[in-house]
Amino acid sequence: MSGRLDIRQAGDTHRVWRVGADIDTDALAPGAYMKFGIDEIARHCLEGTRADFAAGVARGDVLVAGPNFGIGSSREQAAAALVHLGVRAVVAPAFSGLYFRNAFNVGLLLLTCAEAESIGEGERIAIDARAGRIRRADGVELACEPVPTFLLDMVDAGGLLNLLRQRYPKPNGAVSC
């Protein structure tokens, strides 16, 4: 299911999956599966919190959480598992700093939204990441903290390494990173 998602498609709507506060990296990428590749890790994403998530999430769906999403270890696989499953974005009132950086590095859009918890399970929302807003099905718009352009560019490219490959190809066509 992997592949990048275009954040420029602001008019599309996305189905919401809800989780609570303090979702840690072990819930997203369980330690017992870290010896395997991302395919296996992703199959177990959130299994202790939402057993239906990994098998039921569809490309373009959005995960909405309570505060402190991504706390815990610095494992990059915790963000990569969501990208692999096709998650369009994670919306929460607050994120762990390490998770925030890892997410953008692997091309996962994070939106910090004080009113995230007002968004309901199964609701359809439209995201305009560049404008910093979410539109709910009832037309109500929620403001998000602005995401710097360079981070949005990383999401558009599918992560930091892909962005660097696009920006700095070697003259003979080889890639410098």
C-alpha positions as CSV (number, residue, x, y, z in Angstrom):
1,M,0.0,0.0,0.0
2,S,3.0,2.3,0.1
3,G,3.4,5.4,-2.0
4,R,3.3,9.1,-1.6
5,L,0.2,11.2,-1.2
6,D,-0.3,14.5,-2.9
7,I,-1.1,17.2,-0.3
8,R,-2.1,19.6,-3.0
9,Q,-5.5,17.9,-3.5
10,A,-7.3,20.1,-1.0
11,G,-10.8,19.4,-2.2
12,D,-10.7,15.6,-1.6
13,T,-12.4,14.3,1.6
14,H,-10.8,11.7,3.8
15,R,-12.3,9.2,6.3
16,V,-11.3,9.7,9.9
17,W,-10.0,7.1,12.3
18,R,-10.0,8.2,15.9
19,V,-7.5,7.3,18.7
20,G,-7.0,8.9,22.1
21,A,-4.2,10.8,23.7
22,D,-0.7,9.6,24.4
23,I,-0.4,7.2,21.5
24,D,3.3,6.1,21.7
25,T,5.6,4.8,19.1
26,D,5.4,1.3,20.4
27,A,1.7,1.3,19.6
28,L,2.4,2.5,16.1
29,A,5.4,0.2,15.5
30,P,5.4,-2.6,18.1
31,G,8.8,-3.5,19.4
32,A,8.1,-7.2,18.9
33,Y,8.1,-6.7,15.1
34,M,11.0,-4.3,14.8
35,K,13.2,-7.1,13.5
36,F,11.0,-7.4,10.4
37,G,10.5,-5.1,7.5
38,I,8.0,-2.3,7.2
39,D,5.3,-4.6,5.6
40,E,5.2,-6.7,8.8
41,I,5.5,-3.7,11.2
42,A,2.6,-1.9,9.5
43,R,0.4,-5.0,9.8
44,H,0.6,-4.5,13.6
45,C,0.2,-0.8,13.7
46,L,-2.1,0.3,16.5
47,E,-3.2,-3.4,17.1
48,G,-3.3,-2.8,20.9
49,T,-5.4,0.4,20.5
50,R,-7.4,-0.2,17.4
51,A,-7.2,-3.8,16.4
52,D,-9.2,-3.0,13.2
53,F,-6.9,-0.2,12.0
54,A,-4.1,-1.8,10.0
55,A,-6.5,-4.1,8.1
56,G,-9.2,-1.5,7.6
57,V,-7.5,1.7,6.9
58,A,-7.6,2.8,3.2
59,R,-5.2,5.0,1.2
60,G,-6.1,8.6,1.9
61,D,-7.7,8.0,5.3
62,V,-6.7,10.4,8.2
63,L,-5.8,9.5,11.8
64,V,-7.1,12.0,14.4
65,A,-5.7,11.7,17.9
66,G,-5.6,13.4,21.2
67,P,-2.6,15.2,22.6
68,N,0.9,13.8,22.7
69,F,0.8,11.7,19.6
70,G,4.0,9.8,18.9
71,I,5.6,10.0,22.4
72,G,8.1,7.4,23.3
73,S,11.2,6.2,21.4
74,S,12.6,7.8,18.3
75,R,11.9,4.9,16.0
76,E,11.3,6.1,12.5
77,Q,9.1,3.1,11.7
78,A,6.4,4.5,13.8
79,A,5.8,7.2,11.1
80,A,6.8,4.9,8.2
81,A,4.1,2.4,9.2
82,L,1.4,5.0,8.7
83,V,2.9,6.0,5.4
84,H,3.0,2.4,4.3
85,L,-0.6,1.9,5.1
86,G,-1.5,5.0,3.0
87,V,-2.5,7.4,5.8
88,R,-2.9,10.9,4.4
89,A,-2.3,12.8,7.6
90,V,-2.4,12.7,11.3
91,V,-4.3,15.5,13.1
92,A,-3.7,16.1,16.8
93,P,-3.5,19.0,19.3
94,A,0.2,18.1,20.0
95,F,2.9,15.8,18.8
96,S,6.1,14.5,20.3
97,G,9.0,16.6,18.8
98,L,11.0,13.5,17.7
99,Y,7.9,12.0,16.0
100,F,7.1,15.3,14.3
101,R,10.5,15.4,12.7
102,N,10.5,11.7,11.8
103,A,7.0,12.0,10.2
104,F,8.0,14.7,7.8
105,N,11.3,13.0,7.0
106,V,9.3,9.9,5.7
107,G,6.6,12.0,4.0
108,L,3.8,11.9,6.6
109,L,1.8,15.1,7.0
110,L,1.1,16.1,10.6
111,L,-1.4,18.9,11.4
112,T,-1.4,20.4,14.8
113,C,-5.0,21.4,15.5
114,A,-6.3,22.6,18.9
115,E,-9.8,21.4,18.0
116,A,-8.8,18.0,16.7
117,E,-10.7,16.1,19.3
118,S,-14.0,17.6,18.0
119,I,-13.6,15.6,14.8
120,G,-15.6,12.3,15.0
121,E,-14.8,8.7,14.1
122,G,-15.8,8.0,10.5
123,E,-16.4,11.7,9.7
124,R,-15.2,12.9,6.2
125,I,-12.9,15.9,6.3
126,A,-11.2,18.0,3.7
127,I,-7.6,19.1,4.4
128,D,-5.9,22.2,3.0
129,A,-2.4,21.8,4.4
130,R,-1.0,24.9,2.7
131,A,-3.8,27.1,4.0
132,G,-3.6,25.4,7.4
133,R,-7.2,24.4,7.8
134,I,-9.5,21.4,7.9
135,R,-13.1,21.5,6.7
136,R,-15.6,19.2,8.4
137,A,-18.6,17.7,6.6
138,D,-20.9,20.2,8.2
139,G,-18.9,23.1,6.7
140,V,-17.2,24.1,9.9
141,E,-13.5,25.0,9.4
142,L,-10.8,24.2,12.0
143,A,-7.6,26.1,12.0
144,C,-4.3,24.3,12.2
145,E,-0.9,25.6,13.1
146,P,1.0,26.6,10.0
147,V,3.3,24.0,8.5
148,P,6.5,25.5,7.0
149,T,6.7,25.3,3.2
150,F,9.9,23.2,3.3
151,L,8.1,20.5,5.4
152,L,5.1,20.5,3.0
153,D,7.6,20.1,0.1
154,M,9.0,17.0,1.9
155,V,5.5,15.5,2.2
156,D,4.8,16.3,-1.5
157,A,8.1,14.6,-2.5
158,G,7.4,11.5,-0.3
159,G,10.0,12.3,2.3
160,L,13.3,14.1,2.8
161,L,15.5,11.6,0.8
162,N,13.1,11.8,-2.2
163,L,13.2,15.6,-2.0
164,L,17.0,15.7,-2.0
165,R,17.1,13.3,-5.0
166,Q,14.8,15.6,-6.9
167,R,16.7,18.8,-6.0
168,Y,20.3,17.5,-6.3
169,P,20.7,15.0,-9.2
170,K,24.2,14.4,-10.4
171,P,25.0,15.8,-13.9
172,N,25.2,12.3,-15.4
173,G,21.7,11.4,-14.3
174,A,22.8,9.6,-11.1
175,V,21.5,10.7,-7.8
176,S,23.8,12.2,-5.2
177,C,22.1,10.9,-2.1
